[in-house]
């Protein structure tokens, strides 16, 4: 726990070395570390950044304080060694600052925290039965096959002929094709939409082919168990999905507006592919 908190605080505090006290919130000192201080504001912010739901807050605070003390000591030594002057360190600090500012601006946009209405939640529930009312949990056997596109018709044909998955895998080996079998349990929401829809009507023993990064994958349904969710049970997940969609729409619209209003000039070799194509 202490190590995880230390890592989280160190990552969240990338800007510490380049912050000035007047920009970091309350400067009331909680701990003096040499000539430096750990402020109350820094402790509160660090605690908020640590994902420790259900943790004892008193113990968490003590751990965070010690992590911040460690961070201050490391920063002091880094400065003594002149590391803050190294170009790559300065670039990393500037990148971290840009990320924080961009995130803060995105979160300030109207609509970014707008929750879905009851009607929107109900509509989403009804429009996605495979996620909710027809939700299932599958025991799957998966064969990932490395193959070029010209080999896929033969693979599909052999899959139809093979009586068992083991027989199919042996055929793959005989053809010099790599295909290892992996087993696992997945629920409907853990699958990509395309795969979820293909499996929706399948029973035990069903087989489906799906595209894979280096070829194709065979999914065999070793078992299936219906586990539907009521609207009430599904509401928290639906709220999260709809909020993320709304945030994506708001951010994309804002970025488009900013790009339309700002002249962006790319040096040769840095323009997006579409822009380069237009030039040619």
Secondary structure as GFF3:
##gff-version 3
##sequence-region A 1 280
A	DSSP	alpha_helix	2	12	.	.	.	ID=ss1
A	DSSP	three_ten_helix	16	18	.	.	.	ID=ss2
A	DSSP	three_ten_helix	21	23	.	.	.	ID=ss3
A	DSSP	beta_strand	29	33	.	.	.	ID=ss4
A	DSSP	beta_strand	36	39	.	.	.	ID=ss5
A	DSSP	alpha_helix	40	49	.	.	.	ID=ss6
A	DSSP	alpha_helix	57	80	.	.	.	ID=ss7
A	DSSP	three_ten_helix	83	85	.	.	.	ID=ss8
A	DSSP	alpha_helix	87	108	.	.	.	ID=ss9
A	DSSP	alpha_helix	118	127	.	.	.	ID=ss10
A	DSSP	beta_strand	136	146	.	.	.	ID=ss11
A	DSSP	alpha_helix	149	161	.	.	.	ID=ss12
A	DSSP	alpha_helix	165	174	.	.	.	ID=ss13
A	DSSP	beta_strand	179	187	.	.	.	ID=ss14
A	DSSP	three_ten_helix	188	190	.	.	.	ID=ss15
A	DSSP	alpha_helix	193	199	.	.	.	ID=ss16
A	DSSP	beta_strand	207	212	.	.	.	ID=ss17
A	DSSP	beta_strand	215	226	.	.	.	ID=ss18
A	DSSP	alpha_helix	231	261	.	.	.	ID=ss19
A	DSSP	alpha_helix	273	279	.	.	.	ID=ss20
###
